[in-house]
Amino acid sequence: MISEQNTDPVKQQALAALTATFITQGHPPEYAAHIATAAIFQTDLDLRNAQLARLLAWLKQEHSDIYPIALAQVEQTREEFERRVQTD
């Protein structure tokens, strides 16, 4: 869940607005807050994925010499993350 202490004002405003929208649609306030949080979290993930994909595409085109190294780093990060998730 998004912690209000760790978010910027834009995310706080978005969370409040989305929560209010879901409440006006008839969702209970607690449920509405969870839906809004999930929507913002998913949007953040989509943005990060797009940023990474664009960076890798740029590296491949402009710096093909280091592209394989960058790709290997991305893959290593994924593998480490999956190991941590499986062991926790």
C-alpha positions as a printed NumPy array, in Angstrom:
array([[  0.   ,   0.   ,   0.   ],
       [  1.196,   3.525,  -0.645],
       [  2.408,   5.165,   2.538],
       [  1.389,   8.795,   2.755],
       [  4.748,   9.599,   4.351],
       [  6.65 ,   8.284,   1.325],
       [  4.579,   9.721,  -1.504],
       [  4.745,  13.018,  -3.24 ],
       [  1.838,  15.479,  -3.193],
       [  0.731,  14.512,  -6.7  ],
       [  0.328,  10.864,  -5.688],
       [ -1.462,  11.89 ,  -2.505],
       [ -3.886,  14.002,  -4.531],
       [ -4.382,  11.209,  -7.052],
       [ -5.03 ,   8.713,  -4.266],
       [ -7.584,  11.016,  -2.637],
       [ -9.311,  11.767,  -5.947],
       [ -9.443,   8.125,  -7.024],
       [-10.661,   7.029,  -3.61 ],
       [-13.421,   9.656,  -3.712],
       [-14.41 ,   8.524,  -7.21 ],
       [-14.675,   4.907,  -6.144],
       [-16.697,   5.899,  -3.076],
       [-19.143,   7.868,  -5.247],
       [-19.472,   4.746,  -7.398],
       [-20.722,   2.925,  -4.311],
       [-17.626,   1.133,  -3.046],
       [-17.055,   1.062,   0.724],
       [-14.351,   3.605,   1.732],
       [-11.809,   0.955,   2.81 ],
       [-12.255,  -0.971,  -0.431],
       [-12.141,   2.235,  -2.478],
       [ -8.8  ,   3.175,  -0.911],
       [ -7.353,  -0.24 ,  -1.797],
       [ -8.591,  -0.018,  -5.393],
       [ -7.123,   3.471,  -5.754],
       [ -3.802,   2.367,  -4.264],
       [ -3.625,  -0.61 ,  -6.617],
       [ -4.393,   1.587,  -9.631],
       [ -1.645,   4.057,  -8.747],
       [  0.813,   1.262,  -8.005],
       [  0.067,  -0.413, -11.361],
       [  0.515,   2.888, -13.169],
       [  3.89 ,   3.354, -11.486],
       [  4.918,  -0.154, -12.558],
       [  3.818,   0.511, -16.128],
       [  5.827,   3.741, -16.18 ],
       [  8.95 ,   2.023, -14.833],
       [  8.623,  -0.756, -17.401],
       [  8.256,   1.783, -20.218],
       [ 11.283,   3.718, -18.973],
       [ 13.415,   0.59 , -18.792],
       [ 12.293,  -0.612, -22.223],
       [ 13.054,   2.784, -23.767],
       [ 16.462,   2.944, -22.11 ],
       [ 17.352,  -0.554, -23.315],
       [ 16.176,   0.268, -26.854],
       [ 18.297,   3.426, -26.825],
       [ 21.331,   1.502, -25.57 ],
       [ 20.854,  -1.119, -28.254],
       [ 20.719,   1.519, -30.974],
       [ 23.258,   4.04 , -29.738],
       [ 25.633,   1.972, -27.606],
       [ 25.455,  -1.549, -28.921],
       [ 28.778,  -2.332, -27.271],
       [ 27.332,  -2.057, -23.75 ],
       [ 23.782,  -3.2  , -24.56 ],
       [ 24.485,  -6.891, -23.79 ],
       [ 25.978,  -5.913, -20.427],
       [ 22.952,  -3.782, -19.573],
       [ 20.603,  -6.56 , -20.64 ],
       [ 22.511,  -9.024, -18.46 ],
       [ 22.211,  -6.638, -15.492],
       [ 18.455,  -6.387, -16.002],
       [ 18.157, -10.164, -16.166],
       [ 20.349, -10.623, -13.077],
       [ 18.173,  -8.155, -11.162],
       [ 15.045, -10.083, -12.164],
       [ 16.568, -13.382, -11.055],
       [ 17.69 , -11.936,  -7.707],
       [ 14.251, -10.459,  -7.13 ],
       [ 12.532, -13.758,  -7.907],
       [ 14.847, -15.567,  -5.476],
       [ 14.04 , -13.058,  -2.731],
       [ 10.307, -13.382,  -3.36 ],
       [ 10.482, -17.169,  -3.229],
       [ 12.47 , -17.233,   0.007],
       [ 10.375, -14.64 ,   1.878]])
